[in-house]
Amino acid sequence: MTQTSEPAISDREFYTAQLAGGIDRFFGERRPDCPWCGSRRLKVEVRSRELFQRKPGKFTLERCLTCGHVFQNPRLTGEGLNFYYRDFYDGRGAAQADEMSSYGSPANIARAELVKRHAGPDGPRSWLDIGTGWGYFAKHAADVLPDTVFDGLDQGSGVDRALERGWLAHAYRENSFPELAEELRGRYDVISMHHYLEHTTDPRAELAAAAKALEPGALLEIEMPDIECALRHVFRSWWIPYFQPQHLNFPTVGNLLAALVEHGFRPLEVQQAEAHQPAELLMVAVFLMTTLAPDPSHPWLPAESPQWRRKVNELGWAKVFPKLINPAIKADALICRGVHKLLDHGNAYRIVAVREEGKK
């Protein structure tokens, strides 16, 4: 995880102005009921801070005791989402986001292979990846489906870079998926949402958009955190799938399967333990470093950092973090094997469903 240079004055001035009045305006009102089923039987799932970049704020996830849905409560407002997304995937965070995305080859290949099994002998001709980020899914999936044309939709600059690299044939950046759904009707054999739905304010609206965009017989693939995974009890707020404050909604696999049927899809295959992605201990190592040795050049942190903090940051990332990586990766591999042997739920689940004829 590379460190950044000193911020421009404009960055510092922007964040100083943003934080001058406090951060209460970044949060809406706490809702008393579940956004999925309407039940008022809620309990706190976990409280967390922003662990990657150490932006200020405390965030709460609550669980519905009736349907199991987990959601951020109170939820960030539009202004809050803009504040916490800023400089994470773009700007100061762009190079790091690009680097981290490049490590997803095994998961990306597994996603493509799952669809390939259900797409017929010729495979899909056209595929739209929603929330494509830096486009690495299309890059890796092309090894499995060399004749498929991949397009991507994302609101970050990474989608433009993926287009420049030749991984995407077309990039959509200016509009959200629900806004484009009517325009996209019938264009794609497959639409995928890999770790996208949890970022959205209304997952059902995204499913409705997919139903509008896909013709009968076309496939929808979804992957997202499995909020029923037992590992959440071990790692608590440092469990990477919680990923606060960006992850807003966590439908259980049962809830999402039912919602797919409601929107005119027939689930074909569900992967749970198979979809687990070993990263828990590695991310604990990252969060340990960002907590003990945050980058003092971040413009949302105090401008004048003590010399000792700068030294801790430099030595920590240069000397300590490299020694944590290999043990963490090996431990994650052991956890992964345990998930496959002992647990029904990994840290993610993956669904492929087909759009049915004559349904909603």
C-alpha positions as a Markdown table, in Angstrom:
| # | Residue | x | y | z |
|---|---|---|---|---|
| 1 | Met | 0.0 | 0.0 | 0.0 |
| 2 | Thr | 2.0 | 2.9 | -1.3 |
| 3 | Gln | 2.1 | 6.2 | 0.5 |
| 4 | Thr | 1.2 | 9.6 | -1.0 |
| 5 | Ser | 3.0 | 12.9 | -1.4 |
| 6 | Glu | 2.0 | 16.0 | 0.5 |
| 7 | Pro | -1.4 | 17.3 | -0.6 |
| 8 | Ala | -2.0 | 20.3 | -2.7 |
| 9 | Ile | -3.2 | 23.4 | -0.7 |
| 10 | Ser | -6.5 | 23.1 | -2.5 |
| 11 | Asp | -7.1 | 19.6 | -1.1 |
| 12 | Arg | -6.3 | 20.9 | 2.4 |
| 13 | Glu | -8.6 | 23.9 | 2.0 |
| 14 | Phe | -11.4 | 21.7 | 0.7 |
| 15 | Tyr | -11.4 | 19.3 | 3.6 |
| 16 | Thr | -10.9 | 22.1 | 6.1 |
| 17 | Ala | -14.0 | 23.8 | 4.8 |
| 18 | Gln | -15.9 | 20.5 | 4.7 |
| 19 | Leu | -15.1 | 19.7 | 8.3 |
| 20 | Ala | -15.4 | 23.1 | 9.8 |
| 21 | Gly | -19.1 | 22.8 | 10.6 |
| 22 | Gly | -18.8 | 19.2 | 11.8 |
| 23 | Ile | -20.0 | 16.0 | 10.1 |
| 24 | Asp | -23.6 | 15.7 | 11.5 |
| 25 | Arg | -25.0 | 16.9 | 8.1 |
| 26 | Phe | -23.5 | 13.9 | 6.4 |
| 27 | Phe | -26.0 | 11.6 | 8.2 |
| 28 | Gly | -29.8 | 11.4 | 7.8 |
| 29 | Glu | -32.2 | 10.6 | 10.5 |
| 30 | Arg | -32.1 | 7.1 | 12.1 |
| 31 | Arg | -34.9 | 5.0 | 10.7 |
| 32 | Pro | -37.0 | 2.9 | 13.2 |
| 33 | Asp | -37.8 | 0.1 | 10.8 |
| 34 | Cys | -36.1 | -2.3 | 8.4 |
| 35 | Pro | -35.8 | -1.0 | 4.8 |
| 36 | Trp | -36.3 | -4.5 | 3.5 |
| 37 | Cys | -39.3 | -5.8 | 5.3 |
| 38 | Gly | -40.6 | -2.9 | 7.5 |
| 39 | Ser | -40.1 | -4.7 | 10.8 |
| 40 | Arg | -39.2 | -2.5 | 13.8 |
| 41 | Arg | -37.3 | -5.3 | 15.5 |
| 42 | Leu | -33.8 | -4.0 | 15.1 |
| 43 | Lys | -30.5 | -4.4 | 17.0 |
| 44 | Val | -27.1 | -3.0 | 16.5 |
| 45 | Glu | -24.9 | -5.3 | 14.4 |
| 46 | Val | -21.6 | -3.3 | 14.7 |
| 47 | Arg | -20.2 | 0.2 | 15.1 |
| 48 | Ser | -17.2 | 1.2 | 13.0 |
| 49 | Arg | -15.0 | 3.9 | 11.9 |
| 50 | Glu | -13.6 | 4.5 | 8.4 |
| 51 | Leu | -10.6 | 2.2 | 8.6 |
| 52 | Phe | -8.8 | 2.7 | 5.2 |
| 53 | Gln | -8.2 | 6.4 | 5.1 |
| 54 | Arg | -9.1 | 7.4 | 8.7 |
| 55 | Lys | -11.6 | 10.0 | 7.6 |
| 56 | Pro | -13.6 | 11.2 | 10.7 |
| 57 | Gly | -16.9 | 9.7 | 11.6 |
| 58 | Lys | -18.6 | 6.8 | 13.4 |
| 59 | Phe | -21.0 | 4.5 | 11.6 |
| 60 | Thr | -23.6 | 2.0 | 12.8 |
| 61 | Leu | -25.0 | -1.1 | 11.1 |
| 62 | Glu | -28.2 | -2.5 | 12.4 |
| 63 | Arg | -29.7 | -6.0 | 11.8 |
| 64 | Cys | -33.4 | -6.7 | 11.4 |
| 65 | Leu | -34.4 | -9.5 | 13.8 |
| 66 | Thr | -37.3 | -10.5 | 11.5 |
| 67 | Cys | -35.7 | -10.9 | 8.1 |
| 68 | Gly | -32.0 | -10.7 | 8.8 |
| 69 | His | -31.3 | -7.6 | 6.6 |
| 70 | Val | -28.4 | -5.5 | 7.8 |
| 71 | Phe | -28.2 | -1.8 | 6.9 |
| 72 | Gln | -26.4 | 1.4 | 7.8 |
| 73 | Asn | -28.5 | 3.4 | 10.2 |
| 74 | Pro | -28.5 | 6.3 | 10.2 |
| 75 | Arg | -27.5 | 6.3 | 6.5 |
| 76 | Leu | -25.2 | 8.7 | 4.9 |
| 77 | Thr | -26.9 | 11.5 | 2.9 |
| 78 | Gly | -25.8 | 12.3 | -0.7 |
| 79 | Glu | -23.4 | 14.9 | 0.7 |
| 80 | Gly | -22.0 | 12.4 | 3.1 |
| 81 | Leu | -21.5 | 9.7 | 0.4 |
| 82 | Asn | -19.7 | 12.3 | -1.8 |
| 83 | Phe | -17.4 | 13.2 | 1.1 |
| 84 | Tyr | -16.4 | 9.6 | 2.0 |
| 85 | Tyr | -16.1 | 8.5 | -1.6 |
| 86 | Arg | -14.0 | 11.5 | -2.6 |
| 87 | Asp | -10.3 | 10.5 | -3.0 |
| 88 | Phe | -11.0 | 6.8 | -2.4 |
| 89 | Tyr | -11.3 | 5.5 | -6.0 |
| 90 | Asp | -10.3 | 8.8 | -7.7 |
| 91 | Gly | -8.0 | 11.6 | -6.9 |
| 92 | Arg | -5.5 | 10.8 | -4.1 |
| 93 | Gly | -6.8 | 7.2 | -3.9 |
| 94 | Ala | -6.8 | 6.3 | -7.6 |
| 95 | Ala | -3.4 | 4.6 | -7.8 |
| 96 | Gln | -4.1 | 2.5 | -4.7 |
| 97 | Ala | -7.6 | 1.6 | -5.8 |
| 98 | Asp | -6.2 | 0.5 | -9.2 |
| 99 | Glu | -3.5 | -1.6 | -7.5 |
| 100 | Met | -5.9 | -3.3 | -5.1 |
| 101 | Ser | -8.3 | -4.1 | -7.9 |
| 102 | Ser | -5.6 | -5.9 | -9.9 |
| 103 | Tyr | -5.4 | -8.7 | -7.3 |
| 104 | Gly | -8.9 | -10.0 | -8.0 |
| 105 | Ser | -8.0 | -12.5 | -10.8 |
| 106 | Pro | -9.1 | -15.8 | -9.1 |
| 107 | Ala | -12.5 | -14.3 | -8.1 |
| 108 | Asn | -13.0 | -12.7 | -11.5 |
| 109 | Ile | -12.3 | -16.0 | -13.3 |
| 110 | Ala | -14.7 | -17.9 | -11.0 |
| 111 | Arg | -17.4 | -15.4 | -11.8 |
| 112 | Ala | -16.9 | -15.8 | -15.5 |
| 113 | Glu | -16.8 | -19.6 | -15.3 |
| 114 | Leu | -20.1 | -19.6 | -13.3 |
| 115 | Val | -21.9 | -17.7 | -16.1 |
| 116 | Lys | -20.2 | -19.8 | -18.8 |
| 117 | Arg | -21.8 | -22.9 | -17.4 |
| 118 | His | -25.3 | -21.4 | -17.9 |
| 119 | Ala | -24.8 | -19.3 | -21.0 |
| 120 | Gly | -25.1 | -22.1 | -23.6 |
| 121 | Pro | -22.4 | -23.6 | -25.9 |
| 122 | Asp | -21.6 | -20.3 | -27.7 |
| 123 | Gly | -21.3 | -18.3 | -24.5 |
| 124 | Pro | -22.6 | -14.7 | -24.1 |
| 125 | Arg | -21.9 | -12.3 | -26.9 |
| 126 | Ser | -22.2 | -9.2 | -24.8 |
| 127 | Trp | -21.8 | -8.5 | -21.1 |
| 128 | Leu | -22.3 | -5.3 | -19.1 |
| 129 | Asp | -20.5 | -5.2 | -15.7 |
| 130 | Ile | -22.2 | -2.7 | -13.3 |
| 131 | Gly | -19.8 | -1.1 | -10.8 |
| 132 | Thr | -16.9 | -2.2 | -12.9 |
| 133 | Gly | -14.4 | 0.0 | -11.1 |
| 134 | Trp | -11.0 | -0.2 | -12.9 |
| 135 | Gly | -12.2 | -2.9 | -15.3 |
| 136 | Tyr | -10.2 | -5.8 | -14.1 |
| 137 | Phe | -13.2 | -8.1 | -14.2 |
| 138 | Ala | -13.4 | -7.7 | -18.0 |
| 139 | Lys | -9.7 | -8.1 | -18.3 |
| 140 | His | -9.6 | -11.4 | -16.4 |
| 141 | Ala | -13.0 | -12.7 | -17.7 |
| 142 | Ala | -11.7 | -12.4 | -21.3 |
| 143 | Asp | -9.4 | -15.3 | -20.6 |
| 144 | Val | -12.5 | -17.5 | -20.0 |
| 145 | Leu | -14.8 | -15.9 | -22.6 |
| 146 | Pro | -12.5 | -14.6 | -25.4 |
| 147 | Asp | -15.4 | -14.0 | -27.8 |
| 148 | Thr | -17.5 | -12.0 | -25.4 |
| 149 | Val | -17.6 | -8.2 | -25.7 |
| 150 | Phe | -17.4 | -6.5 | -22.3 |
| 151 | Asp | -18.8 | -3.1 | -21.4 |
| 152 | Gly | -18.7 | -1.4 | -18.0 |
| 153 | Leu | -20.6 | 1.1 | -16.0 |
| 154 | Asp | -19.2 | 3.1 | -13.1 |
| 155 | Gln | -19.1 | 6.7 | -11.9 |
| 156 | Gly | -15.4 | 6.7 | -11.1 |
| 157 | Ser | -12.5 | 7.5 | -13.4 |
| 158 | Gly | -11.3 | 3.9 | -13.5 |
| 159 | Val | -13.9 | 3.0 | -16.1 |
| 160 | Asp | -12.3 | 5.5 | -18.5 |
| 161 | Arg | -8.9 | 4.0 | -17.8 |
| 162 | Ala | -10.3 | 0.5 | -18.5 |
| 163 | Leu | -11.6 | 1.8 | -21.9 |
| 164 | Glu | -8.1 | 3.2 | -22.7 |
| 165 | Arg | -6.5 | -0.1 | -21.8 |
| 166 | Gly | -8.7 | -1.9 | -24.2 |
| 167 | Trp | -10.4 | -4.1 | -21.5 |
| 168 | Leu | -13.9 | -2.5 | -22.2 |
| 169 | Ala | -15.5 | -1.9 | -25.6 |
| 170 | His | -17.8 | 0.8 | -24.2 |
| 171 | Ala | -17.9 | 2.7 | -20.8 |
| 172 | Tyr | -20.9 | 4.3 | -19.2 |
| 173 | Arg | -20.1 | 6.9 | -16.6 |
| 174 | Glu | -22.5 | 9.8 | -16.7 |
| 175 | Asn | -25.7 | 8.1 | -15.4 |
| 176 | Ser | -26.7 | 5.6 | -12.8 |
| 177 | Phe | -27.8 | 2.1 | -13.9 |
| 178 | Pro | -31.5 | 2.7 | -13.1 |
| 179 | Glu | -31.4 | 5.9 | -15.2 |
| 180 | Leu | -29.9 | 4.0 | -18.2 |
| 181 | Ala | -32.0 | 0.8 | -17.9 |
| 182 | Glu | -34.6 | 1.7 | -20.6 |
| 183 | Glu | -31.9 | 2.8 | -23.0 |
| 184 | Leu | -30.0 | -0.5 | -22.4 |
| 185 | Arg | -33.0 | -2.8 | -23.0 |
| 186 | Gly | -32.0 | -5.9 | -25.0 |
| 187 | Arg | -28.4 | -4.9 | -25.6 |
| 188 | Tyr | -26.8 | -7.5 | -23.3 |
| 189 | Asp | -26.8 | -11.2 | -22.8 |
| 190 | Val | -25.4 | -10.9 | -19.3 |
| 191 | Ile | -25.4 | -8.1 | -16.7 |
| 192 | Ser | -23.2 | -8.5 | -13.6 |
| 193 | Met | -23.2 | -6.7 | -10.3 |
| 194 | His | -20.1 | -7.8 | -8.4 |
| 195 | His | -19.9 | -6.1 | -5.0 |
| 196 | Tyr | -22.1 | -3.4 | -6.3 |
| 197 | Leu | -25.5 | -3.8 | -4.7 |
| 198 | Glu | -24.2 | -3.3 | -1.1 |
| 199 | His | -23.1 | 0.2 | -2.2 |
| 200 | Thr | -26.6 | 1.2 | -3.4 |
| 201 | Thr | -29.3 | 3.0 | -1.4 |
| 202 | Asp | -32.1 | 0.8 | -2.9 |
| 203 | Pro | -31.0 | -2.7 | -4.0 |
| 204 | Arg | -34.6 | -3.5 | -5.2 |
| 205 | Ala | -34.5 | -0.5 | -7.6 |
| 206 | Glu | -31.3 | -2.0 | -9.1 |
| 207 | Leu | -33.0 | -5.3 | -9.6 |
| 208 | Ala | -35.9 | -3.6 | -11.3 |
| 209 | Ala | -33.5 | -1.8 | -13.6 |
| 210 | Ala | -31.9 | -5.2 | -14.5 |
| 211 | Ala | -35.3 | -6.7 | -15.2 |
| 212 | Lys | -36.0 | -3.7 | -17.5 |
| 213 | Ala | -32.7 | -3.9 | -19.3 |
| 214 | Leu | -32.5 | -7.7 | -19.9 |
| 215 | Glu | -34.6 | -9.7 | -22.4 |
| 216 | Pro | -36.0 | -13.1 | -21.5 |
| 217 | Gly | -33.2 | -15.7 | -21.5 |
| 218 | Ala | -30.5 | -13.2 | -20.5 |
| 219 | Leu | -28.5 | -13.7 | -17.3 |
| 220 | Leu | -27.9 | -11.6 | -14.2 |
| 221 | Glu | -25.0 | -12.4 | -12.0 |
| 222 | Ile | -24.7 | -10.9 | -8.5 |
| 223 | Glu | -22.0 | -11.2 | -5.9 |
| 224 | Met | -22.1 | -9.5 | -2.5 |
| 225 | Pro | -21.0 | -9.9 | 1.1 |
| 226 | Asp | -22.7 | -12.8 | 3.0 |
| 227 | Ile | -23.9 | -11.1 | 6.1 |
| 228 | Glu | -24.6 | -14.5 | 7.7 |
| 229 | Cys | -20.9 | -15.5 | 7.6 |
| 230 | Ala | -19.7 | -16.6 | 11.1 |
| 231 | Leu | -16.4 | -14.8 | 10.6 |
| 232 | Arg | -18.1 | -11.5 | 11.3 |
| 233 | His | -18.3 | -12.5 | 14.9 |
| 234 | Val | -14.5 | -13.0 | 15.0 |
| 235 | Phe | -13.3 | -9.8 | 13.3 |
| 236 | Arg | -16.2 | -7.5 | 14.3 |
| 237 | Ser | -15.7 | -3.9 | 12.9 |
| 238 | Trp | -12.5 | -5.0 | 11.2 |
| 239 | Trp | -14.3 | -7.6 | 9.1 |
| 240 | Ile | -13.6 | -6.4 | 5.6 |
| 241 | Pro | -17.1 | -7.0 | 4.1 |
| 242 | Tyr | -18.6 | -4.5 | 6.6 |
| 243 | Phe | -16.5 | -1.8 | 4.8 |
| 244 | Gln | -17.9 | 1.3 | 6.4 |
| 245 | Pro | -19.2 | 3.8 | 5.5 |
| 246 | Gln | -19.5 | 2.7 | 1.8 |
| 247 | His | -21.6 | -0.5 | 2.3 |
| 248 | Leu | -25.2 | 0.5 | 3.0 |
| 249 | Asn | -27.3 | -2.6 | 2.5 |
| 250 | Phe | -26.7 | -6.3 | 3.1 |
| 251 | Pro | -29.6 | -8.5 | 1.9 |
| 252 | Thr | -29.3 | -12.1 | 3.1 |
| 253 | Val | -29.0 | -14.7 | 0.4 |
| 254 | Gly | -32.6 | -15.8 | 1.0 |
| 255 | Asn | -33.9 | -12.3 | 0.8 |
| 256 | Leu | -32.1 | -11.6 | -2.4 |
| 257 | Leu | -33.3 | -14.8 | -4.0 |
| 258 | Ala | -36.9 | -14.0 | -3.2 |
| 259 | Ala | -36.4 | -10.4 | -4.6 |
| 260 | Leu | -35.0 | -11.8 | -7.8 |
| 261 | Val | -38.1 | -14.0 | -8.2 |
| 262 | Glu | -40.3 | -11.0 | -7.5 |
| 263 | His | -38.6 | -9.1 | -10.3 |
| 264 | Gly | -39.0 | -11.8 | -12.9 |
| 265 | Phe | -35.8 | -13.8 | -12.5 |
| 266 | Arg | -35.3 | -17.5 | -11.9 |
| 267 | Pro | -32.2 | -18.3 | -9.9 |
| 268 | Leu | -30.1 | -21.0 | -11.6 |
| 269 | Glu | -27.2 | -21.5 | -9.2 |
| 270 | Val | -26.1 | -20.1 | -5.8 |
| 271 | Gln | -22.5 | -20.3 | -4.5 |
| 272 | Gln | -21.7 | -19.5 | -0.9 |
| 273 | Ala | -18.7 | -21.2 | 0.6 |
| 274 | Glu | -17.3 | -21.4 | -3.0 |
| 275 | Ala | -17.5 | -17.6 | -3.3 |
| 276 | His | -15.4 | -17.0 | -0.2 |
| 277 | Gln | -12.4 | -14.7 | -0.9 |
| 278 | Pro | -9.6 | -15.0 | 1.5 |
| 279 | Ala | -8.7 | -11.6 | 2.8 |
| 280 | Glu | -9.7 | -11.3 | 6.5 |
| 281 | Leu | -6.2 | -11.4 | 8.1 |
| 282 | Leu | -4.6 | -9.5 | 5.3 |
| 283 | Met | -7.0 | -6.6 | 5.8 |
| 284 | Val | -6.6 | -6.8 | 9.6 |
| 285 | Ala | -2.9 | -6.2 | 8.9 |
| 286 | Val | -3.8 | -3.2 | 6.7 |
| 287 | Phe | -6.2 | -1.8 | 9.3 |
| 288 | Leu | -3.6 | -2.2 | 12.0 |
| 289 | Met | -1.2 | -0.1 | 10.0 |
| 290 | Thr | -3.8 | 2.6 | 9.1 |
| 291 | Thr | -4.8 | 2.8 | 12.7 |
| 292 | Leu | -1.2 | 3.0 | 14.2 |
| 293 | Ala | 0.5 | 4.7 | 11.3 |
| 294 | Pro | -2.0 | 6.7 | 9.3 |
| 295 | Asp | -0.6 | 8.7 | 6.4 |
| 296 | Pro | 0.0 | 12.2 | 7.8 |
| 297 | Ser | -0.3 | 13.8 | 4.4 |
| 298 | His | -4.0 | 13.0 | 4.2 |
| 299 | Pro | -5.7 | 16.5 | 4.0 |
| 300 | Trp | -8.6 | 15.5 | 6.3 |
| 301 | Leu | -6.1 | 14.8 | 9.2 |
| 302 | Pro | -4.4 | 17.6 | 11.2 |
| 303 | Ala | -2.1 | 19.6 | 9.0 |
| 304 | Glu | 0.8 | 19.7 | 11.4 |
| 305 | Ser | 1.6 | 16.1 | 12.3 |
| 306 | Pro | 4.3 | 15.5 | 15.0 |
| 307 | Gln | 7.6 | 14.3 | 13.6 |
| 308 | Trp | 7.3 | 11.0 | 15.5 |
| 309 | Arg | 4.0 | 10.3 | 13.7 |
| 310 | Arg | 5.6 | 10.8 | 10.3 |
| 311 | Lys | 8.5 | 8.6 | 11.3 |
| 312 | Val | 6.1 | 5.8 | 12.5 |
| 313 | Asn | 4.3 | 6.1 | 9.2 |
| 314 | Glu | 7.4 | 5.7 | 7.2 |
| 315 | Leu | 9.0 | 2.9 | 9.2 |
| 316 | Gly | 5.7 | 1.1 | 9.7 |
| 317 | Trp | 4.9 | 0.8 | 6.0 |
| 318 | Ala | 8.5 | 0.2 | 4.9 |
| 319 | Lys | 9.6 | -2.3 | 7.7 |
| 320 | Val | 6.6 | -3.7 | 9.6 |
| 321 | Phe | 3.9 | -4.1 | 7.0 |
| 322 | Pro | 5.9 | -6.3 | 4.6 |
| 323 | Lys | 6.6 | -8.7 | 7.4 |
| 324 | Leu | 2.9 | -9.0 | 8.1 |
| 325 | Ile | 1.8 | -9.8 | 4.6 |
| 326 | Asn | 3.0 | -13.4 | 4.1 |
| 327 | Pro | 1.8 | -14.7 | 7.5 |
| 328 | Ala | -1.6 | -13.0 | 6.9 |
| 329 | Ile | -2.0 | -14.6 | 3.5 |
| 330 | Lys | -1.1 | -18.0 | 4.8 |
| 331 | Ala | -3.6 | -17.6 | 7.7 |
| 332 | Asp | -6.3 | -16.5 | 5.2 |
| 333 | Ala | -5.6 | -19.6 | 3.2 |
| 334 | Leu | -6.2 | -21.8 | 6.3 |
| 335 | Ile | -9.4 | -19.9 | 7.0 |
| 336 | Cys | -10.5 | -20.4 | 3.5 |
| 337 | Arg | -10.0 | -24.2 | 3.7 |
| 338 | Gly | -11.9 | -24.2 | 7.0 |
| 339 | Val | -14.8 | -22.3 | 5.4 |
| 340 | His | -15.1 | -24.9 | 2.6 |
| 341 | Lys | -15.0 | -27.8 | 5.1 |
| 342 | Leu | -16.9 | -26.6 | 8.0 |
| 343 | Leu | -19.2 | -23.6 | 7.1 |
| 344 | Asp | -22.1 | -23.1 | 4.8 |
| 345 | His | -21.4 | -19.4 | 4.5 |
| 346 | Gly | -18.2 | -17.7 | 3.3 |
| 347 | Asn | -17.7 | -14.0 | 3.3 |
| 348 | Ala | -19.5 | -13.6 | 0.0 |
| 349 | Tyr | -22.3 | -15.3 | -2.0 |
| 350 | Arg | -22.7 | -15.5 | -5.8 |
| 351 | Ile | -25.9 | -16.0 | -7.7 |
| 352 | Val | -26.7 | -16.4 | -11.4 |
| 353 | Ala | -30.3 | -16.0 | -12.5 |
| 354 | Val | -32.1 | -16.0 | -15.8 |
| 355 | Arg | -34.7 | -13.4 | -16.9 |
| 356 | Glu | -38.0 | -15.2 | -17.5 |
| 357 | Glu | -40.6 | -14.7 | -20.2 |
| 358 | Gly | -43.7 | -12.8 | -19.3 |
| 359 | Lys | -42.7 | -11.9 | -15.8 |
| 360 | Lys | -42.5 | -8.5 | -14.0 |
